[in-house]
C-alpha cells in the first residue's frame, strides 16, 4: 500500500515517500504555489491529488494529477525524466483546464 502524504486539508500526494527531505521541500513549494492558483480559479475547490510512479528502469517519472472542483474532476498526466519538470507540467495543465 502506498503512503499518502496530506498537505493541508485538501492536497494528497501518493507515491512520493521515497523522496529525500530536500526534494520534498521543493515539491511542497511547487505544489503549494499551484494550489493557491487553483483555489483562486476554482468555483468550489475540493481536492488536489497527485500520484507518482517510476516507469520501469528508464529513470522516468509518470505523474497523474486531478482537481476536484464542485464535484467535477479534471485529470492531467505527464511522463518526464525530471521529477520537478513533470510535477510542474501536470499542475500547469490542471490550472489551465479549470473553467
C-alpha positions as CSV (number, residue, x, y, z in Angstrom):
1,X,0.0,0.0,0.0
2,X,1.4,3.4,-1.0
3,X,1.8,6.0,1.6
4,X,-0.4,9.1,1.1
5,X,1.0,12.5,2.2
6,X,-1.5,15.1,3.1
7,X,-0.7,18.8,2.7
8,X,-3.3,21.0,4.4
9,X,-6.8,19.6,4.3
10,X,-7.3,19.0,0.6
11,X,-4.0,18.1,-1.1
12,X,-3.0,14.5,-1.4
13,X,0.4,13.2,-2.7
14,X,0.8,9.5,-3.2
15,X,4.0,7.7,-4.3
16,X,6.3,10.4,-3.1
17,X,7.5,8.8,0.1
18,X,10.8,7.7,-1.4
19,X,11.9,11.4,-1.9
20,X,14.6,12.8,0.3
21,X,14.0,15.9,2.6
22,X,15.4,18.4,0.1
23,X,13.3,17.1,-2.8
24,X,10.2,17.2,-0.6
25,X,10.8,20.8,0.3
26,X,11.0,21.8,-3.4
27,X,8.0,19.6,-4.2
28,X,5.8,21.2,-1.4
29,X,6.7,24.7,-2.6
30,X,5.8,23.9,-6.2
31,X,2.5,22.2,-5.2
32,X,1.7,24.9,-2.7
33,X,2.1,27.7,-5.3
34,X,-0.1,25.9,-7.8
35,X,-2.7,25.0,-5.1
36,X,-3.2,28.8,-4.4
37,X,-3.7,29.5,-8.1
38,X,-6.2,26.6,-8.3
39,X,-8.2,27.8,-5.2
40,X,-8.5,31.3,-6.9
41,X,-9.7,29.8,-10.2
42,X,-12.0,27.1,-8.9
43,X,-15.6,27.7,-8.1
44,X,-15.5,25.2,-5.2
45,X,-12.0,23.7,-4.8
46,X,-12.4,20.4,-3.0
47,X,-9.1,18.5,-3.6
48,X,-5.9,18.3,-5.5
49,X,-4.4,14.8,-5.9
50,X,-1.0,13.9,-7.3
51,X,0.3,10.4,-7.9
52,X,3.9,9.5,-8.7
53,X,5.1,6.2,-10.3
54,X,8.5,5.4,-11.5
55,X,8.5,3.9,-15.1
56,X,10.5,0.7,-15.2
57,X,14.2,1.1,-15.2
58,X,14.1,4.1,-17.6
59,X,14.6,6.7,-14.9
60,X,11.3,8.3,-15.9
61,X,8.5,9.5,-13.7
62,X,4.9,9.1,-14.5
63,X,2.7,11.7,-12.8
64,X,-1.0,11.8,-12.7
65,X,-3.0,14.6,-11.1
66,X,-6.5,15.7,-10.7
67,X,-8.5,18.6,-9.3
68,X,-12.0,18.1,-7.8
69,X,-13.9,21.4,-8.2
70,X,-17.6,21.4,-7.2
71,X,-17.9,17.7,-7.9
72,X,-16.2,18.0,-11.3
73,X,-13.0,16.0,-11.8
74,X,-10.2,17.4,-14.0
75,X,-7.4,15.0,-14.8
76,X,-3.9,15.6,-16.1
77,X,-0.8,13.5,-16.6
78,X,2.9,13.6,-17.8
79,X,5.9,11.4,-18.2
80,X,9.3,13.1,-17.6
81,X,12.9,12.3,-16.8
82,X,13.0,15.2,-14.3
83,X,10.6,14.9,-11.4
84,X,10.1,18.6,-10.9
85,X,9.5,19.3,-14.6
86,X,6.9,16.6,-14.6
87,X,5.1,18.0,-11.5
88,X,5.2,21.5,-12.9
89,X,3.8,20.2,-16.2
90,X,0.9,18.3,-14.6
91,X,-0.1,21.1,-12.3
92,X,0.2,23.7,-15.1
93,X,-2.2,21.6,-17.3
94,X,-4.6,21.4,-14.3
95,X,-4.7,25.1,-13.8
96,X,-5.3,25.7,-17.5
97,X,-8.2,23.2,-17.6
98,X,-10.2,25.0,-14.8
99,X,-13.2,26.8,-16.3
